[in-house]
């Protein structure tokens, strides 16, 4: 039977629900020789900030049991170089192109988005990285405070009509409240979850392994935690959700869809198998055909 992998997340339509996670896929072109990028539902770029950033001091990434710890520090070329040097390639692709934006103040978020909106050809939406230290509030992370989530979402909503995705942190007491704050601020879609804060120690040197002591923990050990957060959000908000966290197999994809995600992002697995996103598209299509599923959207939230 014919199977449709197309999914709609508000006003964002994807040819299939497989996306790549920000920070794990560069700007897309880095994976062009390994992956048929046009087979994917979309690419989410690494975070773009106002100015170029060299990132945190080494060590910036370390493998730990069950996943990876990273402390890259939002290293990127800056918004102007992104527009001039990275967007020309992205515009050649047929999949959706979603730009992840970041900043250390509400003003910086707004400035980055405003510059992108001045040259928006080829941009299908934005994902807002709220796991940034708010320098105006003494370094407290934006994404842990519902009030800050609401204010920044509201401010960015006024700048663009394109789909606005708010990426939520799991390091909070109630992710549902963060989701509601983003929804009230005008978000179109939520993505969950971002990394957990983790740490690795070199016991021989009696020192932390990462240069910044702690970093973001990602990988297969997160899957059960991420599923619970996605399910919790689905019971709280009315927005579509993109699930993230430890997705390595077709079964993982299906579990996130059943939990309430309309699409998923592949992150850490890209480092192990660069072509995994394309393979999952093929496997998902085969699964739907074998199980007489006319549309993959039938799986979304279909937990019994």
URGI-V233365 format. One record per residue. N is the residue number from 1. PSI is psi in whole degrees, -180 to 180 (999 if undefined). OMEGA is omega as a letter, one per 30 degrees, with the letter a starting at -180 (NA if undefined). D_FIRST is the distance of its C-alpha to the first C-alpha in whole Angstrom. Layout:
BEGIN
n:N psi:PSI omega:OMEGA d_first:D_FIRST
n:N psi:PSI omega:OMEGA d_first:D_FIRST
END
This chain:
BEGIN
n:1 psi:157 omega:l d_first:0
n:2 psi:135 omega:l d_first:4
n:3 psi:136 omega:l d_first:6
n:4 psi:125 omega:l d_first:10
n:5 psi:-2 omega:a d_first:13
n:6 psi:140 omega:l d_first:15
n:7 psi:151 omega:l d_first:18
n:8 psi:126 omega:l d_first:21
n:9 psi:91 omega:a d_first:25
n:10 psi:-122 omega:l d_first:27
n:11 psi:7 omega:l d_first:28
n:12 psi:116 omega:l d_first:26
n:13 psi:133 omega:l d_first:22
n:14 psi:144 omega:l d_first:21
n:15 psi:-23 omega:l d_first:18
n:16 psi:165 omega:a d_first:17
n:17 psi:15 omega:a d_first:19
n:18 psi:115 omega:l d_first:21
n:19 psi:161 omega:l d_first:25
n:20 psi:143 omega:a d_first:28
n:21 psi:143 omega:l d_first:31
n:22 psi:139 omega:l d_first:34
n:23 psi:-8 omega:a d_first:37
n:24 psi:1 omega:a d_first:35
n:25 psi:17 omega:a d_first:33
n:26 psi:-136 omega:l d_first:36
n:27 psi:16 omega:l d_first:36
n:28 psi:-47 omega:a d_first:33
n:29 psi:-28 omega:l d_first:34
n:30 psi:-23 omega:a d_first:36
n:31 psi:5 omega:a d_first:32
n:32 psi:-33 omega:a d_first:31
n:33 psi:-14 omega:a d_first:32
n:34 psi:-31 omega:a d_first:30
n:35 psi:140 omega:l d_first:27
n:36 psi:93 omega:a d_first:25
n:37 psi:-28 omega:a d_first:26
n:38 psi:-12 omega:l d_first:23
n:39 psi:-17 omega:a d_first:20
n:40 psi:158 omega:l d_first:22
n:41 psi:-36 omega:l d_first:21
n:42 psi:167 omega:l d_first:25
n:43 psi:133 omega:l d_first:28
n:44 psi:118 omega:a d_first:31
n:45 psi:164 omega:l d_first:35
n:46 psi:161 omega:a d_first:37
n:47 psi:141 omega:l d_first:40
n:48 psi:129 omega:l d_first:42
n:49 psi:176 omega:a d_first:46
n:50 psi:-50 omega:a d_first:48
n:51 psi:160 omega:l d_first:50
n:52 psi:146 omega:l d_first:49
n:53 psi:136 omega:l d_first:50
n:54 psi:-14 omega:l d_first:50
n:55 psi:-173 omega:a d_first:49
n:56 psi:161 omega:l d_first:51
n:57 psi:156 omega:l d_first:53
n:58 psi:161 omega:f d_first:52
n:59 psi:143 omega:a d_first:51
n:60 psi:-11 omega:l d_first:48
n:61 psi:141 omega:l d_first:45
n:62 psi:138 omega:l d_first:45
n:63 psi:133 omega:l d_first:43
n:64 psi:165 omega:l d_first:43
n:65 psi:125 omega:l d_first:42
n:66 psi:2 omega:l d_first:38
n:67 psi:-153 omega:a d_first:38
n:68 psi:149 omega:l d_first:40
n:69 psi:133 omega:l d_first:43
n:70 psi:148 omega:l d_first:43
n:71 psi:62 omega:a d_first:46
n:72 psi:-35 omega:l d_first:45
n:73 psi:30 omega:l d_first:47
n:74 psi:35 omega:l d_first:45
n:75 psi:126 omega:a d_first:46
n:76 psi:171 omega:a d_first:45
n:77 psi:-8 omega:a d_first:46
n:78 psi:156 omega:a d_first:47
n:79 psi:-39 omega:a d_first:45
n:80 psi:-43 omega:l d_first:47
n:81 psi:-33 omega:l d_first:46
n:82 psi:-45 omega:a d_first:42
n:83 psi:-44 omega:a d_first:42
n:84 psi:-34 omega:a d_first:44
n:85 psi:-28 omega:a d_first:43
n:86 psi:-35 omega:a d_first:40
n:87 psi:-33 omega:l d_first:38
n:88 psi:-42 omega:l d_first:38
n:89 psi:-45 omega:a d_first:36
n:90 psi:-34 omega:a d_first:33
n:91 psi:-19 omega:l d_first:33
n:92 psi:-11 omega:a d_first:32
n:93 psi:151 omega:l d_first:29
n:94 psi:-15 omega:l d_first:25
n:95 psi:171 omega:l d_first:24
n:96 psi:142 omega:l d_first:26
n:97 psi:115 omega:a d_first:30
n:98 psi:127 omega:a d_first:32
n:99 psi:124 omega:l d_first:35
n:100 psi:129 omega:a d_first:37
n:101 psi:149 omega:a d_first:40
n:102 psi:164 omega:l d_first:43
n:103 psi:168 omega:l d_first:47
n:104 psi:6 omega:l d_first:50
n:105 psi:160 omega:l d_first:51
n:106 psi:-38 omega:l d_first:49
n:107 psi:-41 omega:a d_first:51
n:108 psi:-43 omega:l d_first:49
n:109 psi:-48 omega:a d_first:46
n:110 psi:-39 omega:a d_first:47
n:111 psi:-42 omega:l d_first:48
n:112 psi:-47 omega:a d_first:45
n:113 psi:-39 omega:l d_first:43
n:114 psi:-42 omega:l d_first:45
n:115 psi:-40 omega:l d_first:46
n:116 psi:-37 omega:l d_first:42
n:117 psi:-17 omega:l d_first:42
n:118 psi:-21 omega:l d_first:44
n:119 psi:64 omega:a d_first:42
n:120 psi:-3 omega:a d_first:38
n:121 psi:128 omega:l d_first:36
n:122 psi:-7 omega:l d_first:33
n:123 psi:123 omega:a d_first:34
n:124 psi:-10 omega:l d_first:31
n:125 psi:176 omega:a d_first:32
n:126 psi:142 omega:l d_first:35
n:127 psi:129 omega:a d_first:35
n:128 psi:117 omega:l d_first:38
n:129 psi:103 omega:a d_first:40
n:130 psi:9 omega:l d_first:42
n:131 psi:43 omega:a d_first:43
n:132 psi:147 omega:l d_first:46
n:133 psi:128 omega:l d_first:50
n:134 psi:101 omega:a d_first:51
n:135 psi:-25 omega:a d_first:55
n:136 psi:-16 omega:a d_first:56
n:137 psi:28 omega:l d_first:56
n:138 psi:19 omega:l d_first:57
n:139 psi:1 omega:l d_first:54
n:140 psi:137 omega:a d_first:52
n:141 psi:132 omega:l d_first:48
n:142 psi:-48 omega:a d_first:47
n:143 psi:-9 omega:a d_first:44
n:144 psi:-11 omega:a d_first:46
n:145 psi:112 omega:a d_first:47
n:146 psi:-36 omega:l d_first:45
n:147 psi:-44 omega:l d_first:48
n:148 psi:-39 omega:l d_first:48
n:149 psi:-45 omega:l d_first:44
n:150 psi:-48 omega:a d_first:44
n:151 psi:-44 omega:a d_first:47
n:152 psi:-37 omega:l d_first:45
n:153 psi:-44 omega:l d_first:42
n:154 psi:-43 omega:a d_first:44
n:155 psi:-42 omega:a d_first:46
n:156 psi:-32 omega:l d_first:43
n:157 psi:-33 omega:a d_first:41
n:158 psi:-17 omega:a d_first:44
n:159 psi:-29 omega:a d_first:43
n:160 psi:150 omega:l d_first:40
n:161 psi:-6 omega:l d_first:37
n:162 psi:159 omega:l d_first:34
n:163 psi:133 omega:a d_first:32
n:164 psi:115 omega:a d_first:35
n:165 psi:128 omega:l d_first:33
n:166 psi:123 omega:a d_first:36
n:167 psi:124 omega:a d_first:36
n:168 psi:143 omega:l d_first:37
n:169 psi:146 omega:l d_first:40
n:170 psi:-10 omega:a d_first:39
n:171 psi:70 omega:a d_first:43
n:172 psi:166 omega:l d_first:44
n:173 psi:-24 omega:a d_first:45
n:174 psi:95 omega:a d_first:42
n:175 psi:-25 omega:l d_first:39
n:176 psi:-38 omega:l d_first:38
n:177 psi:-36 omega:l d_first:42
n:178 psi:-42 omega:l d_first:41
n:179 psi:-42 omega:l d_first:37
n:180 psi:-38 omega:l d_first:39
n:181 psi:-42 omega:l d_first:42
n:182 psi:-40 omega:l d_first:39
n:183 psi:-44 omega:l d_first:37
n:184 psi:-27 omega:l d_first:41
n:185 psi:-11 omega:l d_first:42
n:186 psi:13 omega:l d_first:39
n:187 psi:150 omega:l d_first:36
n:188 psi:-32 omega:a d_first:32
n:189 psi:151 omega:l d_first:31
n:190 psi:143 omega:l d_first:32
n:191 psi:136 omega:a d_first:31
n:192 psi:130 omega:g d_first:33
n:193 psi:162 omega:l d_first:34
n:194 psi:-178 omega:a d_first:37
n:195 psi:155 omega:l d_first:39
n:196 psi:154 omega:l d_first:41
n:197 psi:128 omega:l d_first:45
n:198 psi:175 omega:a d_first:46
n:199 psi:147 omega:l d_first:48
n:200 psi:141 omega:a d_first:49
n:201 psi:136 omega:l d_first:53
n:202 psi:105 omega:a d_first:55
n:203 psi:-27 omega:l d_first:57
n:204 psi:-41 omega:l d_first:59
n:205 psi:-13 omega:a d_first:60
n:206 psi:41 omega:a d_first:60
n:207 psi:154 omega:l d_first:58
n:208 psi:148 omega:a d_first:54
n:209 psi:-43 omega:a d_first:52
n:210 psi:144 omega:l d_first:51
n:211 psi:-25 omega:l d_first:53
n:212 psi:12 omega:l d_first:53
n:213 psi:-59 omega:l d_first:53
n:214 psi:163 omega:l d_first:50
n:215 psi:-171 omega:a d_first:46
n:216 psi:125 omega:a d_first:42
n:217 psi:127 omega:l d_first:41
n:218 psi:166 omega:l d_first:37
n:219 psi:-176 omega:a d_first:35
n:220 psi:-26 omega:l d_first:33
n:221 psi:-17 omega:a d_first:36
n:222 psi:-14 omega:a d_first:35
n:223 psi:-49 omega:a d_first:31
n:224 psi:-38 omega:l d_first:33
n:225 psi:-43 omega:a d_first:35
n:226 psi:-41 omega:l d_first:33
n:227 psi:-43 omega:a d_first:30
n:228 psi:-38 omega:l d_first:33
n:229 psi:-42 omega:l d_first:34
n:230 psi:-44 omega:l d_first:30
n:231 psi:-43 omega:l d_first:30
n:232 psi:-45 omega:l d_first:34
n:233 psi:-42 omega:a d_first:33
n:234 psi:-26 omega:l d_first:30
n:235 psi:-8 omega:a d_first:33
n:236 psi:-41 omega:a d_first:35
n:237 psi:167 omega:l d_first:34
n:238 psi:5 omega:a d_first:32
n:239 psi:152 omega:l d_first:30
n:240 psi:152 omega:a d_first:27
n:241 psi:139 omega:l d_first:28
n:242 psi:122 omega:a d_first:27
n:243 psi:139 omega:a d_first:27
n:244 psi:140 omega:l d_first:30
n:245 psi:98 omega:l d_first:31
n:246 psi:27 omega:a d_first:31
n:247 psi:116 omega:a d_first:27
n:248 psi:-20 omega:a d_first:27
n:249 psi:167 omega:l d_first:24
n:250 psi:-41 omega:l d_first:20
n:251 psi:-41 omega:l d_first:21
n:252 psi:-45 omega:l d_first:24
n:253 psi:-49 omega:a d_first:21
n:254 psi:-39 omega:l d_first:19
n:255 psi:-41 omega:l d_first:23
n:256 psi:-39 omega:l d_first:24
n:257 psi:-46 omega:l d_first:21
n:258 psi:-34 omega:a d_first:22
n:259 psi:-14 omega:l d_first:25
n:260 psi:-2 omega:l d_first:25
n:261 psi:140 omega:l d_first:24
n:262 psi:-17 omega:l d_first:22
n:263 psi:171 omega:l d_first:22
n:264 psi:160 omega:l d_first:24
n:265 psi:136 omega:l d_first:27
n:266 psi:124 omega:a d_first:27
n:267 psi:-95 omega:a d_first:31
n:268 psi:-33 omega:a d_first:33
n:269 psi:-25 omega:l d_first:31
n:270 psi:-30 omega:a d_first:31
n:271 psi:-27 omega:a d_first:34
n:272 psi:-42 omega:a d_first:33
n:273 psi:94 omega:a d_first:30
n:274 psi:-27 omega:a d_first:30
n:275 psi:9 omega:a d_first:27
n:276 psi:-37 omega:a d_first:25
n:277 psi:-44 omega:l d_first:23
n:278 psi:-41 omega:l d_first:21
n:279 psi:-40 omega:a d_first:20
n:280 psi:-34 omega:l d_first:19
n:281 psi:-48 omega:l d_first:17
n:282 psi:-43 omega:a d_first:15
n:283 psi:-37 omega:l d_first:15
n:284 psi:-41 omega:l d_first:14
n:285 psi:-44 omega:l d_first:11
n:286 psi:-40 omega:l d_first:11
n:287 psi:-46 omega:a d_first:12
n:288 psi:-41 omega:l d_first:9
n:289 psi:-43 omega:a d_first:6
n:290 psi:-28 omega:a d_first:9
n:291 psi:16 omega:l d_first:10
n:292 psi:43 omega:l d_first:7
n:293 psi:113 omega:a d_first:8
n:294 psi:-34 omega:a d_first:7
n:295 psi:133 omega:a d_first:11
n:296 psi:-24 omega:l d_first:13
n:297 psi:-18 omega:l d_first:16
n:298 psi:-23 omega:a d_first:15
n:299 psi:-20 omega:a d_first:17
n:300 psi:118 omega:l d_first:20
n:301 psi:20 omega:a d_first:23
n:302 psi:23 omega:l d_first:21
n:303 psi:131 omega:a d_first:24
n:304 psi:999 omega:NA d_first:25
END
